[in-house]
Amino acid sequence: MTTEKQRLIQSLIEMQKKFIAREHESGISVRDYFNPESDHPLVGYVGEYEDLASQLVDMAHQEKGSRR
């Protein structure tokens, strides 16, 4: 496994852990998830997570010689 791939996976896991902790602590509404207020801890979460996951998928396709 490449270092970059490991970094992406670790970043995704850490994001999930923080998300789950936040959800257990105070709950997360659909609005907070998709359209949080500017001072909310989830600002940018969805976009960043999707970007990292997409990069990981692209790497997997490149390794296997396939494409989306």
Secondary structure, DSSP 4 states (H G I P E B T S, - for coil): --HHHHHHHHHHHHHHHHHHHHHHHH---HHHHHS--TTSTTTTHHHHHHHHHHHHHHHHHHHHT---
